[in-house]
């Protein structure tokens, strides 16, 4: 029977690789400092420490107000001015999105995994789901690429998946009286909102794209999770594995005992029997 290893960023960090968001911030500080005003970062002394979640705090009104020079109180005001505002915001919002995407992809691509060394042994014929963009499994452990699903893409693929898991609530087209909610500024506002939608992680689409690999993960002898925080946005992937392997043993590695309750709570949301969950600390791997 086959063992499935689910690998997260903590795995690379355990191997001494510079893959923390703090190290990403150090790499892309100039860009991130410049755009920080558009996001609600919760820790001033550790900006962007939770990079992907921070993308979900995008405050579109900051961008909107920065470029809105229209004044409806002037006699000379024309509605057509809002069309120019829309075009300007569309360009600026796209620039913001591309700037973040570019600096993140550049950082991922320059991570050198050759400094890592073997820390554990994997069961023969194992399967892997890696949330990492790095080729640590291939380069350091010699794992066949065909045994690994890089579910969010690989650094050398030219395309990686990252983003927030915020559920975006859009204003309905009609109000409670059946009247339109649209104003002369609606299209301009929507243009300013673009980055929030562009950085929303499309988990359902990813699952659909890799359905064949996920369908093959049946009859597993056990599932080991190494270095994954079980963040809410990624739980749908775990549900896909869990529903195909009811009653399977789960081993989850963590750094601190304080993480254990979080681990069990998150896996319970995926319909994993908590009695089938064992937690271990990294020194015991």
C-alpha positions as a LaTeX table, in Angstrom:
\begin{tabular}{lrrr}
\hline
Residue & $x$ (\AA) & $y$ (\AA) & $z$ (\AA) \\
\hline
Unk1 & 0.00 & 0.00 & 0.00 \\
Unk2 & 1.09 & 3.55 & $-0.73$ \\
Unk3 & 2.03 & 6.41 & 1.56 \\
Unk4 & 1.07 & 9.94 & 0.55 \\
Unk5 & 3.24 & 12.80 & 1.75 \\
Unk6 & 1.72 & 16.27 & 1.71 \\
Unk7 & 4.54 & 18.79 & 1.72 \\
Unk8 & 4.29 & 22.46 & 2.73 \\
Unk9 & 6.67 & 25.39 & 3.04 \\
Unk10 & 7.72 & 24.26 & 6.52 \\
Unk11 & 9.43 & 21.31 & 4.83 \\
Unk12 & 11.75 & 23.60 & 2.88 \\
Unk13 & 12.36 & 25.80 & 5.91 \\
Unk14 & 13.21 & 22.68 & 7.94 \\
Unk15 & 15.85 & 22.00 & 5.30 \\
Unk16 & 17.35 & 25.44 & 5.85 \\
Unk17 & 16.05 & 26.98 & 2.63 \\
Unk18 & 15.26 & 30.73 & 2.56 \\
Unk19 & 11.56 & 30.36 & 1.79 \\
Unk20 & 9.87 & 32.30 & 4.60 \\
Unk21 & 7.71 & 35.31 & 3.78 \\
Unk22 & 10.12 & 37.37 & 5.85 \\
Unk23 & 12.84 & 36.42 & 3.38 \\
Unk24 & 10.52 & 37.22 & 0.50 \\
Unk25 & 9.99 & 40.67 & 2.02 \\
Unk26 & 13.75 & 41.18 & 2.26 \\
Unk27 & 14.07 & 40.23 & $-1.42$ \\
Unk28 & 11.23 & 42.44 & $-2.65$ \\
Unk29 & 11.31 & 45.20 & $-0.03$ \\
Unk30 & 11.39 & 48.13 & $-2.45$ \\
Unk31 & 8.28 & 46.98 & $-4.30$ \\
Unk32 & 6.35 & 45.85 & $-1.24$ \\
Unk33 & 7.07 & 49.04 & 0.70 \\
Unk34 & 5.86 & 51.09 & $-2.24$ \\
Unk35 & 2.48 & 49.34 & $-2.43$ \\
Unk36 & 1.97 & 48.76 & 1.29 \\
Unk37 & $-0.53$ & 51.63 & 1.56 \\
Unk38 & $-3.07$ & 49.62 & $-0.45$ \\
Unk39 & $-3.18$ & 46.80 & 2.11 \\
Unk40 & $-4.12$ & 46.51 & 5.78 \\
Unk41 & $-1.05$ & 44.86 & 7.27 \\
Unk42 & $-1.55$ & 43.82 & 10.89 \\
Unk43 & 2.06 & 43.92 & 12.14 \\
Unk44 & 4.17 & 47.00 & 11.42 \\
Unk45 & 7.38 & 45.35 & 12.63 \\
Unk46 & 6.79 & 42.27 & 10.44 \\
Unk47 & 5.22 & 43.59 & 7.23 \\
Unk48 & 4.00 & 40.94 & 4.79 \\
Unk49 & 4.83 & 38.16 & 7.29 \\
Unk50 & 1.68 & 36.40 & 6.05 \\
Unk51 & 2.00 & 37.44 & 2.43 \\
Unk52 & $-0.86$ & 35.51 & 0.83 \\
Unk53 & $-3.40$ & 36.41 & 3.51 \\
Unk54 & $-2.27$ & 40.03 & 3.29 \\
Unk55 & $-3.33$ & 40.11 & $-0.36$ \\
Unk56 & $-6.89$ & 39.62 & 0.86 \\
Unk57 & $-6.73$ & 42.89 & 2.80 \\
Unk58 & $-6.44$ & 44.97 & $-0.38$ \\
Unk59 & $-8.28$ & 48.26 & 0.12 \\
Unk60 & $-9.44$ & 49.37 & $-3.31$ \\
Unk61 & $-10.68$ & 52.78 & $-2.15$ \\
Unk62 & $-7.09$ & 53.85 & $-1.48$ \\
Unk63 & $-6.25$ & 53.36 & $-5.14$ \\
Unk64 & $-9.55$ & 54.87 & $-6.27$ \\
Unk65 & $-9.17$ & 58.04 & $-4.24$ \\
Unk66 & $-5.55$ & 58.42 & $-5.27$ \\
Unk67 & $-6.54$ & 58.86 & $-8.90$ \\
Unk68 & $-10.03$ & 60.33 & $-8.63$ \\
Unk69 & $-9.72$ & 63.99 & $-9.59$ \\
Unk70 & $-13.33$ & 64.38 & $-10.62$ \\
Unk71 & $-15.55$ & 66.87 & $-8.84$ \\
Unk72 & $-19.27$ & 66.51 & $-9.34$ \\
Unk73 & $-19.92$ & 69.87 & $-7.65$ \\
Unk74 & $-18.33$ & 71.83 & $-10.49$ \\
Unk75 & $-20.59$ & 73.18 & $-13.21$ \\
Unk76 & $-18.01$ & 72.05 & $-15.75$ \\
Unk77 & $-18.18$ & 68.41 & $-14.58$ \\
Unk78 & $-19.06$ & 65.86 & $-17.27$ \\
Unk79 & $-20.00$ & 62.23 & $-16.76$ \\
Unk80 & $-17.45$ & 61.36 & $-19.44$ \\
Unk81 & $-14.72$ & 62.22 & $-16.92$ \\
Unk82 & $-15.54$ & 58.98 & $-15.10$ \\
Unk83 & $-14.66$ & 57.07 & $-18.27$ \\
Unk84 & $-11.17$ & 58.48 & $-18.15$ \\
Unk85 & $-10.99$ & 57.62 & $-14.46$ \\
Unk86 & $-12.02$ & 54.05 & $-15.24$ \\
Unk87 & $-9.27$ & 53.72 & $-17.85$ \\
Unk88 & $-6.69$ & 55.16 & $-15.47$ \\
Unk89 & $-7.71$ & 52.84 & $-12.63$ \\
Unk90 & $-7.75$ & 49.83 & $-14.92$ \\
Unk91 & $-4.15$ & 50.53 & $-15.87$ \\
Unk92 & $-2.99$ & 51.28 & $-12.32$ \\
Unk93 & $-4.72$ & 48.23 & $-10.84$ \\
Unk94 & $-3.18$ & 46.02 & $-13.51$ \\
Unk95 & 0.24 & 47.53 & $-12.80$ \\
Unk96 & $-0.20$ & 46.77 & $-9.10$ \\
Unk97 & $-1.18$ & 43.18 & $-9.79$ \\
Unk98 & 1.71 & 42.61 & $-12.19$ \\
Unk99 & 4.25 & 44.20 & $-9.84$ \\
Unk100 & 3.35 & 41.81 & $-7.02$ \\
Unk101 & 3.17 & 38.80 & $-9.31$ \\
Unk102 & 6.52 & 39.60 & $-10.89$ \\
Unk103 & 8.46 & 40.12 & $-7.67$ \\
Unk104 & 6.98 & 36.95 & $-6.13$ \\
Unk105 & 7.81 & 34.81 & $-9.17$ \\
Unk106 & 11.32 & 36.27 & $-9.38$ \\
Unk107 & 11.90 & 35.41 & $-5.73$ \\
Unk108 & 10.66 & 31.85 & $-6.15$ \\
Unk109 & 12.83 & 31.30 & $-9.22$ \\
Unk110 & 16.05 & 32.38 & $-7.50$ \\
Unk111 & 15.75 & 30.03 & $-4.49$ \\
Unk112 & 18.69 & 27.62 & $-4.59$ \\
Unk113 & 17.80 & 24.22 & $-3.13$ \\
Unk114 & 21.28 & 22.76 & $-3.50$ \\
Unk115 & 22.19 & 24.03 & $-0.03$ \\
Unk116 & 19.71 & 21.56 & 1.51 \\
Unk117 & 20.65 & 18.08 & 2.68 \\
Unk118 & 18.66 & 14.92 & 3.36 \\
Unk119 & 16.77 & 15.04 & 6.67 \\
Unk120 & 14.55 & 11.96 & 6.44 \\
Unk121 & 13.74 & 8.83 & 4.48 \\
Unk122 & 10.57 & 8.37 & 2.45 \\
Unk123 & 8.78 & 5.07 & 2.00 \\
Unk124 & 9.44 & 3.39 & $-1.38$ \\
Unk125 & 6.79 & 3.96 & $-4.05$ \\
Unk126 & 5.40 & 6.93 & $-2.17$ \\
Unk127 & 3.24 & 9.65 & $-3.72$ \\
Unk128 & 3.52 & 13.35 & $-3.04$ \\
Unk129 & 1.45 & 16.51 & $-3.10$ \\
Unk130 & 3.78 & 19.47 & $-2.76$ \\
Unk131 & 2.53 & 22.98 & $-2.07$ \\
Unk132 & 6.07 & 24.21 & $-2.66$ \\
Unk133 & 7.38 & 25.70 & $-5.89$ \\
Unk134 & 10.88 & 24.38 & $-5.26$ \\
Unk135 & 12.36 & 21.09 & $-6.58$ \\
Unk136 & 13.63 & 20.00 & $-3.15$ \\
Unk137 & 12.09 & 16.54 & $-3.42$ \\
Unk138 & 13.60 & 15.94 & $-6.85$ \\
Unk139 & 17.01 & 17.53 & $-6.28$ \\
Unk140 & 17.76 & 16.42 & $-2.71$ \\
Unk141 & 15.81 & 13.18 & $-2.41$ \\
Unk142 & 15.86 & 12.01 & $-6.03$ \\
Unk143 & 12.08 & 11.61 & $-6.15$ \\
Unk144 & 10.74 & 10.99 & $-9.65$ \\
Unk145 & 8.87 & 14.02 & $-10.94$ \\
Unk146 & 5.98 & 11.75 & $-11.96$ \\
Unk147 & 5.35 & 10.88 & $-8.30$ \\
Unk148 & 4.90 & 14.53 & $-7.30$ \\
Unk149 & 1.97 & 16.83 & $-7.85$ \\
Unk150 & 3.16 & 20.43 & $-7.48$ \\
Unk151 & $-0.36$ & 21.57 & $-6.87$ \\
Unk152 & 0.49 & 25.29 & $-7.05$ \\
Unk153 & 3.02 & 25.01 & $-9.84$ \\
Unk154 & 6.81 & 24.91 & $-10.02$ \\
Unk155 & 9.37 & 27.69 & $-10.08$ \\
Unk156 & 10.67 & 26.63 & $-13.49$ \\
Unk157 & 7.21 & 26.35 & $-15.04$ \\
Unk158 & 6.71 & 30.07 & $-15.54$ \\
Unk159 & 3.42 & 29.98 & $-13.68$ \\
Unk160 & 2.73 & 29.58 & $-9.96$ \\
Unk161 & $-0.47$ & 29.78 & $-7.95$ \\
Unk162 & $-0.62$ & 32.04 & $-4.91$ \\
Unk163 & $-3.22$ & 34.27 & $-3.30$ \\
Unk164 & $-5.74$ & 34.80 & $-0.56$ \\
Unk165 & $-8.83$ & 32.86 & 0.44 \\
Unk166 & $-11.16$ & 35.76 & 1.25 \\
Unk167 & $-14.74$ & 35.27 & 0.16 \\
Unk168 & $-15.51$ & 38.40 & $-1.83$ \\
Unk169 & $-19.01$ & 39.79 & $-1.34$ \\
Unk170 & $-20.10$ & 41.80 & $-4.35$ \\
Unk171 & $-22.80$ & 44.44 & $-4.23$ \\
Unk172 & $-25.98$ & 43.17 & $-5.89$ \\
Unk173 & $-27.03$ & 44.86 & $-9.12$ \\
Unk174 & $-30.40$ & 45.75 & $-7.60$ \\
Unk175 & $-31.28$ & 47.06 & $-4.15$ \\
Unk176 & $-34.12$ & 45.75 & $-1.97$ \\
Unk177 & $-36.60$ & 47.89 & $-3.88$ \\
Unk178 & $-35.52$ & 46.53 & $-7.25$ \\
Unk179 & $-33.68$ & 49.71 & $-8.22$ \\
Unk180 & $-30.21$ & 49.63 & $-9.78$ \\
Unk181 & $-27.22$ & 50.07 & $-7.47$ \\
Unk182 & $-25.11$ & 51.32 & $-10.33$ \\
Unk183 & $-23.74$ & 54.85 & $-10.25$ \\
Unk184 & $-21.66$ & 56.81 & $-12.72$ \\
Unk185 & $-18.61$ & 55.56 & $-10.77$ \\
Unk186 & $-19.44$ & 51.84 & $-10.67$ \\
Unk187 & $-17.19$ & 50.82 & $-13.56$ \\
Unk188 & $-14.30$ & 52.89 & $-12.22$ \\
Unk189 & $-14.73$ & 51.32 & $-8.77$ \\
Unk190 & $-14.77$ & 47.85 & $-10.30$ \\
Unk191 & $-11.54$ & 48.63 & $-12.11$ \\
Unk192 & $-9.93$ & 49.59 & $-8.79$ \\
Unk193 & $-11.13$ & 46.33 & $-7.21$ \\
Unk194 & $-9.36$ & 44.16 & $-9.78$ \\
Unk195 & $-6.34$ & 43.09 & $-7.64$ \\
Unk196 & $-8.61$ & 41.64 & $-4.95$ \\
Unk197 & $-10.22$ & 39.34 & $-7.52$ \\
Unk198 & $-6.97$ & 38.63 & $-9.38$ \\
Unk199 & $-5.26$ & 37.43 & $-6.20$ \\
Unk200 & $-8.11$ & 35.25 & $-4.99$ \\
Unk201 & $-6.81$ & 31.67 & $-5.01$ \\
Unk202 & $-9.02$ & 29.61 & $-7.33$ \\
Unk203 & $-8.81$ & 26.35 & $-5.42$ \\
Unk204 & $-11.75$ & 24.72 & $-7.18$ \\
Unk205 & $-10.12$ & 25.30 & $-10.57$ \\
Unk206 & $-6.84$ & 23.80 & $-9.37$ \\
Unk207 & $-8.66$ & 20.71 & $-8.10$ \\
Unk208 & $-10.42$ & 20.34 & $-11.43$ \\
Unk209 & $-7.14$ & 20.65 & $-13.33$ \\
Unk210 & $-5.52$ & 17.87 & $-11.30$ \\
Unk211 & $-8.54$ & 15.63 & $-10.94$ \\
Unk212 & $-6.82$ & 12.62 & $-12.53$ \\
Unk213 & $-3.94$ & 12.68 & $-10.04$ \\
Unk214 & $-6.27$ & 13.21 & $-7.08$ \\
Unk215 & $-8.53$ & 10.38 & $-8.25$ \\
Unk216 & $-5.51$ & 8.06 & $-8.22$ \\
Unk217 & $-4.91$ & 8.68 & $-4.51$ \\
Unk218 & $-7.06$ & 5.84 & $-3.20$ \\
Unk219 & $-6.32$ & 2.97 & $-0.84$ \\
Unk220 & $-3.49$ & 4.83 & 0.88 \\
Unk221 & $-1.89$ & 3.11 & 3.87 \\
Unk222 & $-1.28$ & 6.45 & 5.59 \\
Unk223 & $-0.99$ & 10.15 & 4.91 \\
Unk224 & 1.85 & 12.24 & 6.31 \\
Unk225 & 1.71 & 16.03 & 6.39 \\
Unk226 & 5.08 & 17.75 & 6.70 \\
Unk227 & 5.44 & 21.51 & 6.92 \\
Unk228 & 1.89 & 22.52 & 6.05 \\
Unk229 & $-0.04$ & 24.91 & 8.29 \\
Unk230 & $-3.46$ & 23.59 & 7.17 \\
Unk231 & $-4.57$ & 27.10 & 6.30 \\
Unk232 & $-8.28$ & 27.49 & 5.59 \\
Unk233 & $-7.76$ & 28.32 & 1.91 \\
Unk234 & $-6.01$ & 24.96 & 1.32 \\
Unk235 & $-8.46$ & 22.72 & 3.16 \\
Unk236 & $-10.39$ & 21.80 & $-0.02$ \\
Unk237 & $-7.31$ & 19.90 & $-1.21$ \\
Unk238 & $-7.18$ & 17.96 & 2.04 \\
Unk239 & $-10.89$ & 17.17 & 1.73 \\
Unk240 & $-10.25$ & 15.70 & $-1.71$ \\
Unk241 & $-7.66$ & 13.34 & $-0.25$ \\
Unk242 & $-9.64$ & 12.54 & 2.89 \\
Unk243 & $-12.87$ & 11.62 & 1.15 \\
Unk244 & $-11.04$ & 9.04 & $-0.94$ \\
Unk245 & $-9.32$ & 7.53 & 2.09 \\
Unk246 & $-11.85$ & 7.23 & 4.90 \\
Unk247 & $-10.35$ & 5.59 & 7.97 \\
Unk248 & $-6.78$ & 6.22 & 6.86 \\
Unk249 & $-4.10$ & 7.11 & 9.42 \\
Unk250 & $-2.80$ & 10.69 & 9.33 \\
Unk251 & 0.58 & 11.73 & 10.73 \\
Unk252 & 1.15 & 15.47 & 10.97 \\
Unk253 & 4.49 & 17.01 & 11.91 \\
Unk254 & 4.71 & 20.23 & 13.88 \\
Unk255 & 7.24 & 22.37 & 15.72 \\
Unk256 & 5.27 & 23.08 & 18.88 \\
Unk257 & 2.70 & 21.20 & 20.97 \\
Unk258 & 0.54 & 24.33 & 20.80 \\
Unk259 & $-0.12$ & 23.51 & 17.13 \\
Unk260 & $-1.80$ & 20.18 & 17.87 \\
Unk261 & $-5.30$ & 21.49 & 18.56 \\
Unk262 & $-5.22$ & 23.58 & 15.40 \\
Unk263 & $-4.14$ & 20.56 & 13.37 \\
Unk264 & $-6.93$ & 18.36 & 14.69 \\
Unk265 & $-9.52$ & 21.12 & 14.32 \\
Unk266 & $-8.58$ & 21.76 & 10.70 \\
Unk267 & $-8.49$ & 18.10 & 9.69 \\
Unk268 & $-11.81$ & 17.52 & 11.42 \\
Unk269 & $-13.25$ & 20.11 & 9.04 \\
Unk270 & $-12.08$ & 17.78 & 6.27 \\
Unk271 & $-14.04$ & 14.89 & 7.82 \\
Unk272 & $-10.93$ & 13.18 & 9.14 \\
Unk273 & $-11.58$ & 11.13 & 12.28 \\
Unk274 & $-9.51$ & 12.80 & 15.02 \\
Unk275 & $-8.78$ & 9.35 & 16.43 \\
Unk276 & $-6.83$ & 8.63 & 13.25 \\
Unk277 & $-4.57$ & 11.68 & 13.67 \\
Unk278 & $-1.10$ & 11.40 & 15.22 \\
Unk279 & 1.10 & 14.44 & 15.65 \\
Unk280 & 4.87 & 14.37 & 15.85 \\
Unk281 & 7.51 & 17.02 & 16.29 \\
Unk282 & 10.22 & 17.41 & 13.68 \\
Unk283 & 13.08 & 15.85 & 15.68 \\
Unk284 & 11.07 & 12.61 & 15.62 \\
Unk285 & 10.68 & 12.46 & 11.83 \\
\hline
\end{tabular}
